[in-house]
Amino acid sequence: MSADFNITEEEKNQEENKQTSNKTGVEELRNNLIKLAIIIGGCLLLLFVIMYISSLFSKKQYTYEEIEQVMKTGAISYFKTHPENLPKTEKQTVTISAETLSETGNMKRLSSYTKETCTGKVTVVKRSTEYVYTPYLSCGDNYSSQEMYSLIVNSSNIVTKGYGLYKMNGEYVYRGEKVNNYVKLDNSIWRIVKLTSDNKIVLIGEDVTNNITAPWDDRYNTEMKYNSGINNYSSSRIKEYLEDIYNGANDGLNYLTVQDKSHFTSYELCVGKRLSTEKTKDNSVECKHKAKTQIGLLTVSDYMNASIDPNCNVTESYSCQNYNYLATRYKWWLITAALDNTYQAYAVKENGVITLANTGDYSYIRPVVYLNSTTKISGGDGTLENPYILK
């Protein structure tokens, strides 16, 4: 008996319909997946477009330092078109607010640079033939521009014994063997000697200037009858050397940069002479005669005040080398000359003792400059490892 393998017409149609149905289902699924992919892609594209448009209208968040620079640039632009409003003398200070700068179109409103509520201003002072612009920004408890003077002179820094910052003679003076008074300029390290009654900051070079040794003066002296030098600062060689250092001439090249000098201010250098037996150390003797300058040397009084030894009470006392951060292992010139002759000036010896030296002798030069009262810092804590950095 043989099997019957014949397929009826009805069964054949059912099979074809089944295959067609399966094919249609696959096509529908594929079409649905394509539609879903298109929808998702469209949504992502729309999201990117929205984010891009939003970024165009959202604020850039500026740092506090960037906002200060914006104000400074705006003030410079303003005074270029309004030079009649600039300070006329070095004693005058002109202040312009950030609001005024925005109203005159020299910057946007502060709210355009930060979401915080801030106020700002720029002060302008005259330094010789140049103008110094200093921005101040205040953003509540989060940030406030702070001058270097105010940062250093606060009650937590003032001491009455040991090493540190003392209030004396109407000034704030660093005293002792180990004090955190280091300042970093572009190419050199300096120490803060004191902060004056008018808020200026006195710096002395920590290292000798490019290893320069020079005579205080080497001109012919009629009293000595040879080139022993003359101890008159206004016509001395040391004055010429200091000016060369400041201007970058000769061996002073690159010691002070343009950026360094933008922080400096001119001052009255005390060039009065004193006796080796003089006991005062408040600069009253030295300041009987003054010379206006941008750069100078340290006075005998300032060197003596840096020692906390109570026996440092006369010009040439051996005790002045004790507990004194200014004492070094090399000989360097002071600005003060001898009162009782025409050929000697004071120097600090290798052992840290003040001594009279013939002005024709060679010693190292440690320049002294004054930072203006509006100088600000961008970092540092005054230690040798982390010196103050000027802004």
C-alpha positions as a Markdown table, in Angstrom:
| # | Residue | x | y | z |
|---|---|---|---|---|
| 1 | Met | 0.0 | 0.0 | 0.0 |
| 2 | Ser | 1.5 | 3.3 | -1.0 |
| 3 | Ala | 1.3 | 6.7 | 0.9 |
| 4 | Asp | -0.8 | 9.5 | -0.7 |
| 5 | Phe | 1.5 | 12.6 | -1.0 |
| 6 | Asn | -0.8 | 14.7 | -3.1 |
| 7 | Ile | -1.4 | 18.3 | -1.6 |
| 8 | Thr | -4.8 | 19.7 | -2.1 |
| 9 | Glu | -5.3 | 23.2 | -3.6 |
| 10 | Glu | -6.7 | 24.5 | -0.3 |
| 11 | Glu | -3.6 | 23.4 | 1.6 |
| 12 | Lys | -1.4 | 25.0 | -1.0 |
| 13 | Asn | -3.2 | 28.3 | -0.7 |
| 14 | Gln | -3.0 | 28.2 | 3.1 |
| 15 | Glu | 0.8 | 27.7 | 3.0 |
| 16 | Glu | 1.2 | 30.6 | 0.6 |
| 17 | Asn | -0.9 | 32.9 | 2.7 |
| 18 | Lys | 1.1 | 31.9 | 5.8 |
| 19 | Gln | 4.4 | 32.8 | 4.0 |
| 20 | Thr | 2.9 | 36.1 | 2.8 |
| 21 | Ser | 1.8 | 36.9 | 6.3 |
| 22 | Asn | 5.2 | 36.2 | 7.7 |
| 23 | Lys | 6.9 | 38.3 | 5.1 |
| 24 | Thr | 4.5 | 41.2 | 5.8 |
| 25 | Gly | 5.1 | 40.9 | 9.5 |
| 26 | Val | 8.9 | 41.2 | 9.0 |
| 27 | Glu | 8.5 | 44.2 | 6.7 |
| 28 | Glu | 6.2 | 45.9 | 9.2 |
| 29 | Leu | 8.7 | 45.3 | 12.0 |
| 30 | Arg | 11.5 | 46.6 | 9.9 |
| 31 | Asn | 9.5 | 49.7 | 8.9 |
| 32 | Asn | 8.6 | 50.3 | 12.6 |
| 33 | Leu | 12.3 | 50.0 | 13.6 |
| 34 | Ile | 13.2 | 52.5 | 10.9 |
| 35 | Lys | 10.5 | 54.9 | 12.1 |
| 36 | Leu | 11.7 | 54.5 | 15.7 |
| 37 | Ala | 15.3 | 55.2 | 14.7 |
| 38 | Ile | 14.2 | 58.3 | 12.8 |
| 39 | Ile | 12.2 | 59.5 | 15.8 |
| 40 | Ile | 15.1 | 58.9 | 18.2 |
| 41 | Gly | 17.6 | 60.5 | 15.8 |
| 42 | Gly | 15.3 | 63.5 | 15.4 |
| 43 | Cys | 14.9 | 63.9 | 19.1 |
| 44 | Leu | 18.7 | 63.8 | 19.6 |
| 45 | Leu | 19.2 | 66.3 | 16.8 |
| 46 | Leu | 16.6 | 68.6 | 18.4 |
| 47 | Leu | 18.3 | 68.2 | 21.8 |
| 48 | Phe | 21.7 | 69.2 | 20.3 |
| 49 | Val | 20.1 | 72.2 | 18.6 |
| 50 | Ile | 18.5 | 73.3 | 21.8 |
| 51 | Met | 21.7 | 72.9 | 23.7 |
| 52 | Tyr | 23.7 | 74.8 | 21.1 |
| 53 | Ile | 21.2 | 77.7 | 21.0 |
| 54 | Ser | 21.1 | 77.7 | 24.8 |
| 55 | Ser | 24.9 | 77.9 | 24.9 |
| 56 | Leu | 24.8 | 81.0 | 22.6 |
| 57 | Phe | 22.7 | 82.8 | 25.1 |
| 58 | Ser | 24.1 | 81.5 | 28.4 |
| 59 | Lys | 26.7 | 83.5 | 30.3 |
| 60 | Lys | 30.4 | 82.6 | 30.3 |
| 61 | Gln | 31.4 | 82.3 | 33.9 |
| 62 | Tyr | 34.5 | 84.5 | 34.4 |
| 63 | Thr | 36.9 | 84.1 | 37.3 |
| 64 | Tyr | 37.3 | 86.9 | 39.8 |
| 65 | Glu | 40.8 | 87.7 | 38.3 |
| 66 | Glu | 39.3 | 87.8 | 34.8 |
| 67 | Ile | 36.6 | 90.2 | 35.9 |
| 68 | Glu | 39.2 | 92.5 | 37.5 |
| 69 | Gln | 41.1 | 92.5 | 34.2 |
| 70 | Val | 37.9 | 93.4 | 32.4 |
| 71 | Met | 37.5 | 96.4 | 34.7 |
| 72 | Lys | 41.1 | 97.4 | 34.3 |
| 73 | Thr | 40.9 | 97.2 | 30.5 |
| 74 | Gly | 37.7 | 99.2 | 30.6 |
| 75 | Ala | 39.2 | 101.9 | 32.7 |
| 76 | Ile | 42.2 | 102.2 | 30.4 |
| 77 | Ser | 39.8 | 102.5 | 27.5 |
| 78 | Tyr | 37.7 | 105.1 | 29.3 |
| 79 | Phe | 40.6 | 107.4 | 30.2 |
| 80 | Lys | 42.0 | 107.2 | 26.7 |
| 81 | Thr | 39.0 | 109.1 | 25.6 |
| 82 | His | 38.7 | 111.2 | 28.8 |
| 83 | Pro | 42.3 | 112.1 | 29.6 |
| 84 | Glu | 41.2 | 115.3 | 31.3 |
| 85 | Asn | 39.9 | 113.1 | 34.2 |
| 86 | Leu | 43.3 | 111.5 | 34.9 |
| 87 | Pro | 45.1 | 112.4 | 38.2 |
| 88 | Lys | 47.3 | 115.5 | 37.8 |
| 89 | Thr | 49.7 | 114.8 | 40.6 |
| 90 | Glu | 51.2 | 111.7 | 42.3 |
| 91 | Lys | 49.2 | 112.6 | 45.5 |
| 92 | Gln | 45.9 | 112.4 | 43.7 |
| 93 | Thr | 43.8 | 109.2 | 43.2 |
| 94 | Val | 41.0 | 109.0 | 40.7 |
| 95 | Thr | 38.3 | 106.3 | 41.1 |
| 96 | Ile | 35.8 | 105.1 | 38.5 |
| 97 | Ser | 33.1 | 102.5 | 39.2 |
| 98 | Ala | 32.3 | 99.5 | 37.2 |
| 99 | Glu | 28.8 | 100.9 | 36.8 |
| 100 | Thr | 30.1 | 104.0 | 35.2 |
| 101 | Leu | 32.3 | 102.0 | 32.9 |
| 102 | Ser | 29.3 | 100.0 | 31.8 |
| 103 | Glu | 27.2 | 103.1 | 31.3 |
| 104 | Thr | 29.9 | 104.6 | 29.0 |
| 105 | Gly | 30.2 | 101.4 | 27.0 |
| 106 | Asn | 33.7 | 100.4 | 28.1 |
| 107 | Met | 32.5 | 97.1 | 29.6 |
| 108 | Lys | 29.3 | 95.2 | 30.2 |
| 109 | Arg | 27.5 | 95.2 | 33.5 |
| 110 | Leu | 29.1 | 93.0 | 36.2 |
| 111 | Ser | 26.0 | 90.8 | 36.1 |
| 112 | Ser | 27.1 | 89.8 | 32.6 |
| 113 | Tyr | 30.3 | 88.2 | 33.9 |
| 114 | Thr | 29.0 | 86.5 | 37.0 |
| 115 | Lys | 25.8 | 85.2 | 38.6 |
| 116 | Glu | 27.0 | 86.6 | 42.0 |
| 117 | Thr | 26.1 | 90.1 | 43.2 |
| 118 | Cys | 29.3 | 92.1 | 42.9 |
| 119 | Thr | 30.4 | 95.7 | 42.9 |
| 120 | Gly | 33.6 | 97.0 | 41.4 |
| 121 | Lys | 35.8 | 100.0 | 40.9 |
| 122 | Val | 39.2 | 101.0 | 39.4 |
| 123 | Thr | 41.6 | 103.4 | 41.0 |
| 124 | Val | 44.2 | 105.4 | 39.0 |
| 125 | Val | 47.3 | 107.0 | 40.4 |
| 126 | Lys | 50.1 | 108.8 | 38.7 |
| 127 | Arg | 53.7 | 107.4 | 39.0 |
| 128 | Ser | 56.1 | 109.8 | 37.3 |
| 129 | Thr | 54.9 | 109.9 | 33.7 |
| 130 | Glu | 52.9 | 106.7 | 33.9 |
| 131 | Tyr | 49.5 | 105.8 | 35.4 |
| 132 | Val | 48.8 | 102.7 | 37.5 |
| 133 | Tyr | 45.3 | 101.2 | 37.3 |
| 134 | Thr | 44.2 | 99.0 | 40.2 |
| 135 | Pro | 40.8 | 97.1 | 40.0 |
| 136 | Tyr | 38.8 | 96.2 | 43.1 |
| 137 | Leu | 36.1 | 93.6 | 43.1 |
| 138 | Ser | 33.8 | 92.8 | 45.9 |
| 139 | Cys | 31.4 | 89.7 | 45.8 |
| 140 | Gly | 30.2 | 89.5 | 49.3 |
| 141 | Asp | 31.8 | 86.8 | 51.4 |
| 142 | Asn | 33.0 | 84.9 | 48.4 |
| 143 | Tyr | 35.7 | 87.3 | 47.2 |
| 144 | Ser | 37.1 | 90.7 | 47.8 |
| 145 | Ser | 40.2 | 92.3 | 46.2 |
| 146 | Gln | 42.8 | 92.7 | 48.9 |
| 147 | Glu | 45.8 | 95.0 | 48.9 |
| 148 | Met | 49.1 | 93.4 | 50.0 |
| 149 | Tyr | 49.5 | 96.0 | 52.8 |
| 150 | Ser | 46.1 | 95.2 | 54.4 |
| 151 | Leu | 46.8 | 91.4 | 54.1 |
| 152 | Ile | 50.1 | 91.7 | 56.0 |
| 153 | Val | 49.1 | 94.4 | 58.5 |
| 154 | Asn | 46.4 | 92.7 | 60.6 |
| 155 | Ser | 46.3 | 91.9 | 64.3 |
| 156 | Ser | 47.1 | 88.2 | 63.8 |
| 157 | Asn | 50.5 | 89.1 | 62.2 |
| 158 | Ile | 51.7 | 91.7 | 64.8 |
| 159 | Val | 54.0 | 90.5 | 67.5 |
| 160 | Thr | 55.6 | 92.1 | 70.6 |
| 161 | Lys | 58.3 | 89.6 | 71.2 |
| 162 | Gly | 60.2 | 87.0 | 69.2 |
| 163 | Tyr | 60.5 | 87.0 | 65.5 |
| 164 | Gly | 57.9 | 88.7 | 63.3 |
| 165 | Leu | 56.2 | 92.0 | 62.4 |
| 166 | Tyr | 56.5 | 94.8 | 65.0 |
| 167 | Lys | 54.7 | 98.1 | 65.2 |
| 168 | Met | 57.4 | 100.7 | 65.9 |
| 169 | Asn | 58.1 | 104.3 | 65.0 |
| 170 | Gly | 54.7 | 104.6 | 63.3 |
| 171 | Glu | 55.6 | 101.8 | 60.8 |
| 172 | Tyr | 55.4 | 98.0 | 60.7 |
| 173 | Val | 58.9 | 96.5 | 60.8 |
| 174 | Tyr | 60.0 | 92.9 | 60.3 |
| 175 | Arg | 62.5 | 91.8 | 62.9 |
| 176 | Gly | 64.3 | 88.6 | 63.9 |
| 177 | Glu | 66.4 | 85.9 | 62.3 |
| 178 | Lys | 63.6 | 83.9 | 60.7 |
| 179 | Val | 60.7 | 85.8 | 59.3 |
| 180 | Asn | 58.3 | 85.0 | 56.5 |
| 181 | Asn | 58.7 | 88.2 | 54.4 |
| 182 | Tyr | 59.7 | 86.8 | 51.0 |
| 183 | Val | 58.4 | 88.4 | 47.8 |
| 184 | Lys | 58.9 | 87.0 | 44.3 |
| 185 | Leu | 59.4 | 89.4 | 41.4 |
| 186 | Asp | 59.8 | 88.2 | 37.8 |
| 187 | Asn | 63.6 | 87.4 | 38.0 |
| 188 | Ser | 64.5 | 87.8 | 41.7 |
| 189 | Ile | 63.6 | 87.2 | 45.4 |
| 190 | Trp | 63.2 | 90.1 | 47.8 |
| 191 | Arg | 62.4 | 90.6 | 51.5 |
| 192 | Ile | 59.9 | 93.0 | 53.0 |
| 193 | Val | 61.9 | 95.3 | 55.4 |
| 194 | Lys | 58.9 | 97.4 | 56.6 |
| 195 | Leu | 55.5 | 98.9 | 55.7 |
| 196 | Thr | 55.5 | 102.7 | 56.0 |
| 197 | Ser | 53.0 | 104.9 | 57.6 |
| 198 | Asp | 51.6 | 105.8 | 54.2 |
| 199 | Asn | 51.1 | 102.1 | 53.3 |
| 200 | Lys | 54.1 | 101.6 | 51.0 |
| 201 | Ile | 56.0 | 98.4 | 51.2 |
| 202 | Val | 59.8 | 98.5 | 51.4 |
| 203 | Leu | 61.7 | 95.7 | 49.7 |
| 204 | Ile | 65.4 | 94.8 | 49.7 |
| 205 | Gly | 67.0 | 92.3 | 47.3 |
| 206 | Glu | 67.5 | 89.0 | 49.0 |
| 207 | Asp | 70.4 | 88.2 | 46.7 |
| 208 | Val | 73.1 | 90.6 | 45.5 |
| 209 | Thr | 72.3 | 92.2 | 42.1 |
| 210 | Asn | 73.8 | 89.9 | 39.4 |
| 211 | Asn | 76.8 | 89.6 | 41.8 |
| 212 | Ile | 77.7 | 93.2 | 41.2 |
| 213 | Thr | 80.4 | 94.7 | 43.5 |
| 214 | Ala | 81.1 | 98.4 | 43.2 |
| 215 | Pro | 82.6 | 101.3 | 45.1 |
| 216 | Trp | 80.3 | 103.7 | 47.0 |
| 217 | Asp | 82.3 | 106.3 | 45.2 |
| 218 | Asp | 85.8 | 106.5 | 43.6 |
| 219 | Arg | 86.4 | 110.1 | 42.8 |
| 220 | Tyr | 89.4 | 112.1 | 43.9 |
| 221 | Asn | 89.2 | 113.4 | 47.4 |
| 222 | Thr | 91.1 | 116.5 | 48.3 |
| 223 | Glu | 91.1 | 115.6 | 52.0 |
| 224 | Met | 92.7 | 112.3 | 51.4 |
| 225 | Lys | 94.6 | 113.5 | 48.3 |
| 226 | Tyr | 93.8 | 110.4 | 46.2 |
| 227 | Asn | 90.8 | 108.6 | 44.7 |
| 228 | Ser | 89.4 | 107.5 | 48.0 |
| 229 | Gly | 85.9 | 108.7 | 46.9 |
| 230 | Ile | 83.6 | 111.4 | 48.3 |
| 231 | Asn | 80.7 | 110.3 | 50.6 |
| 232 | Asn | 78.1 | 112.7 | 49.0 |
| 233 | Tyr | 75.3 | 110.5 | 47.8 |
| 234 | Ser | 73.8 | 113.0 | 45.3 |
| 235 | Ser | 77.0 | 112.9 | 43.2 |
| 236 | Ser | 78.2 | 109.4 | 44.1 |
| 237 | Arg | 79.0 | 106.4 | 41.9 |
| 238 | Ile | 76.6 | 104.3 | 44.0 |
| 239 | Lys | 73.7 | 106.5 | 42.8 |
| 240 | Glu | 74.8 | 105.9 | 39.2 |
| 241 | Tyr | 75.0 | 102.1 | 39.7 |
| 242 | Leu | 71.6 | 102.0 | 41.2 |
| 243 | Glu | 70.1 | 103.9 | 38.3 |
| 244 | Asp | 71.7 | 101.5 | 35.9 |
| 245 | Ile | 70.2 | 98.6 | 37.8 |
| 246 | Tyr | 66.8 | 100.2 | 37.7 |
| 247 | Asn | 67.1 | 101.0 | 33.9 |
| 248 | Gly | 68.5 | 97.6 | 33.0 |
| 249 | Ala | 71.8 | 99.1 | 31.8 |
| 250 | Asn | 75.2 | 97.3 | 32.0 |
| 251 | Asp | 75.3 | 94.6 | 34.7 |
| 252 | Gly | 71.8 | 95.4 | 35.8 |
| 253 | Leu | 70.2 | 94.1 | 32.6 |
| 254 | Asn | 67.1 | 92.1 | 33.2 |
| 255 | Tyr | 67.3 | 92.2 | 37.0 |
| 256 | Leu | 64.1 | 94.3 | 37.1 |
| 257 | Thr | 61.4 | 93.8 | 34.4 |
| 258 | Val | 58.8 | 96.2 | 33.1 |
| 259 | Gln | 56.2 | 94.3 | 35.1 |
| 260 | Asp | 58.2 | 94.6 | 38.3 |
| 261 | Lys | 58.6 | 98.3 | 37.9 |
| 262 | Ser | 54.8 | 98.8 | 37.3 |
| 263 | His | 54.4 | 98.0 | 41.0 |
| 264 | Phe | 57.1 | 100.4 | 42.2 |
| 265 | Thr | 56.7 | 104.0 | 43.4 |
| 266 | Ser | 59.2 | 106.8 | 43.8 |
| 267 | Tyr | 60.1 | 107.7 | 47.3 |
| 268 | Glu | 62.3 | 109.9 | 49.4 |
| 269 | Leu | 65.6 | 108.2 | 50.2 |
| 270 | Cys | 67.0 | 109.2 | 53.6 |
| 271 | Val | 70.7 | 110.1 | 52.9 |
| 272 | Gly | 71.7 | 112.0 | 56.1 |
| 273 | Lys | 75.1 | 111.1 | 57.6 |
| 274 | Arg | 75.7 | 109.7 | 61.1 |
| 275 | Leu | 78.4 | 109.1 | 63.6 |
| 276 | Ser | 79.6 | 105.6 | 64.5 |
| 277 | Thr | 78.6 | 106.4 | 68.1 |
| 278 | Glu | 75.0 | 107.4 | 67.2 |
| 279 | Lys | 72.4 | 105.5 | 69.2 |
| 280 | Thr | 69.2 | 106.5 | 67.5 |
| 281 | Lys | 67.6 | 104.0 | 65.1 |
| 282 | Asp | 64.4 | 105.7 | 64.1 |
| 283 | Asn | 65.9 | 107.2 | 60.9 |
| 284 | Ser | 65.6 | 110.7 | 62.4 |
| 285 | Val | 69.3 | 111.3 | 61.7 |
| 286 | Glu | 69.3 | 109.7 | 58.2 |
| 287 | Cys | 66.1 | 111.5 | 57.2 |
| 288 | Lys | 67.6 | 115.0 | 57.9 |
| 289 | His | 68.5 | 114.9 | 54.2 |
| 290 | Lys | 66.5 | 113.2 | 51.5 |
| 291 | Ala | 66.8 | 112.5 | 47.8 |
| 292 | Lys | 63.9 | 111.5 | 45.6 |
| 293 | Thr | 64.5 | 108.2 | 43.9 |
| 294 | Gln | 63.0 | 105.0 | 42.4 |
| 295 | Ile | 65.7 | 102.8 | 43.8 |
| 296 | Gly | 68.2 | 103.1 | 46.7 |
| 297 | Leu | 70.0 | 101.2 | 49.5 |
| 298 | Leu | 69.1 | 100.5 | 53.2 |
| 299 | Thr | 69.8 | 103.0 | 56.0 |
| 300 | Val | 71.8 | 102.1 | 59.1 |
| 301 | Ser | 68.7 | 102.5 | 61.2 |
| 302 | Asp | 66.7 | 100.1 | 59.1 |
| 303 | Tyr | 69.4 | 97.5 | 59.5 |
| 304 | Met | 69.6 | 97.9 | 63.2 |
| 305 | Asn | 65.9 | 97.6 | 63.6 |
| 306 | Ala | 65.9 | 94.2 | 61.9 |
| 307 | Ser | 67.8 | 92.8 | 65.0 |
| 308 | Ile | 65.8 | 92.0 | 68.1 |
| 309 | Asp | 69.0 | 91.9 | 70.3 |
| 310 | Pro | 68.5 | 94.7 | 72.9 |
| 311 | Asn | 72.2 | 95.4 | 72.8 |
| 312 | Cys | 72.0 | 96.5 | 69.2 |
| 313 | Asn | 71.9 | 100.1 | 70.4 |
| 314 | Val | 74.8 | 101.9 | 68.6 |
| 315 | Thr | 75.8 | 102.0 | 65.0 |
| 316 | Glu | 78.8 | 99.7 | 65.1 |
| 317 | Ser | 77.5 | 97.3 | 67.9 |
| 318 | Tyr | 78.5 | 93.7 | 67.3 |
| 319 | Ser | 75.1 | 92.7 | 68.7 |
| 320 | Cys | 73.4 | 94.0 | 65.6 |
| 321 | Gln | 74.4 | 90.8 | 63.8 |
| 322 | Asn | 72.3 | 88.7 | 66.2 |
| 323 | Tyr | 68.7 | 87.6 | 65.4 |
| 324 | Asn | 68.8 | 89.6 | 62.2 |
| 325 | Tyr | 67.5 | 88.2 | 58.9 |
| 326 | Leu | 69.4 | 90.9 | 56.9 |
| 327 | Ala | 72.8 | 89.6 | 58.1 |
| 328 | Thr | 74.6 | 87.8 | 55.3 |
| 329 | Arg | 78.0 | 86.1 | 54.5 |
| 330 | Tyr | 79.2 | 88.8 | 52.2 |
| 331 | Lys | 79.9 | 92.5 | 52.5 |
| 332 | Trp | 77.3 | 95.0 | 51.2 |
| 333 | Trp | 76.8 | 98.7 | 51.1 |
| 334 | Leu | 74.3 | 100.8 | 53.2 |
| 335 | Ile | 73.2 | 104.2 | 51.9 |
| 336 | Thr | 74.4 | 106.0 | 55.1 |
| 337 | Ala | 77.7 | 107.9 | 55.0 |
| 338 | Ala | 80.0 | 109.0 | 57.9 |
| 339 | Leu | 79.3 | 112.3 | 59.4 |
| 340 | Asp | 82.8 | 113.1 | 60.6 |
| 341 | Asn | 84.7 | 112.7 | 57.4 |
| 342 | Thr | 84.3 | 112.9 | 53.6 |
| 343 | Tyr | 85.6 | 109.5 | 52.5 |
| 344 | Gln | 83.7 | 106.8 | 54.4 |
| 345 | Ala | 80.3 | 105.2 | 54.3 |
| 346 | Tyr | 78.7 | 102.3 | 56.2 |
| 347 | Ala | 78.6 | 98.7 | 55.0 |
| 348 | Val | 77.5 | 95.4 | 56.6 |
| 349 | Lys | 80.5 | 93.0 | 56.9 |
| 350 | Glu | 80.5 | 89.3 | 56.3 |
| 351 | Asn | 79.8 | 88.7 | 60.0 |
| 352 | Gly | 76.7 | 90.9 | 59.9 |
| 353 | Val | 78.4 | 93.8 | 61.8 |
| 354 | Ile | 77.9 | 97.4 | 60.6 |
| 355 | Thr | 81.3 | 99.0 | 59.8 |
| 356 | Leu | 82.8 | 102.1 | 58.3 |
| 357 | Ala | 84.5 | 101.5 | 55.0 |
| 358 | Asn | 86.4 | 103.7 | 52.6 |
| 359 | Thr | 84.0 | 104.7 | 49.8 |
| 360 | Gly | 86.5 | 103.5 | 47.2 |
| 361 | Asp | 86.3 | 99.9 | 48.5 |
| 362 | Tyr | 84.2 | 97.4 | 46.6 |
| 363 | Ser | 81.2 | 95.8 | 48.2 |
| 364 | Tyr | 78.0 | 94.1 | 47.0 |
| 365 | Ile | 74.8 | 96.1 | 46.2 |
| 366 | Arg | 71.4 | 95.1 | 47.6 |
| 367 | Pro | 68.9 | 97.5 | 46.1 |
| 368 | Val | 65.9 | 98.8 | 47.9 |
| 369 | Val | 62.6 | 99.7 | 46.2 |
| 370 | Tyr | 59.1 | 100.7 | 47.4 |
| 371 | Leu | 55.9 | 99.0 | 46.3 |
| 372 | Asn | 53.0 | 101.3 | 45.9 |
| 373 | Ser | 50.2 | 101.2 | 48.4 |
| 374 | Thr | 47.7 | 99.6 | 46.0 |
| 375 | Thr | 49.9 | 96.5 | 45.2 |
| 376 | Lys | 47.9 | 93.3 | 45.4 |
| 377 | Ile | 49.1 | 89.7 | 45.5 |
| 378 | Ser | 47.9 | 86.7 | 43.6 |
| 379 | Gly | 49.3 | 84.0 | 45.9 |
| 380 | Gly | 51.9 | 83.0 | 48.4 |
| 381 | Asp | 52.3 | 83.1 | 52.2 |
| 382 | Gly | 55.6 | 84.9 | 52.5 |
| 383 | Thr | 57.7 | 81.8 | 53.1 |
| 384 | Leu | 60.8 | 81.1 | 51.1 |
| 385 | Glu | 59.1 | 78.0 | 49.7 |
| 386 | Asn | 56.0 | 80.0 | 48.8 |
| 387 | Pro | 56.8 | 83.7 | 48.5 |
| 388 | Tyr | 54.2 | 86.4 | 47.9 |
| 389 | Ile | 53.5 | 86.8 | 44.2 |
| 390 | Leu | 52.5 | 90.2 | 43.0 |
| 391 | Lys | 49.3 | 90.5 | 40.9 |
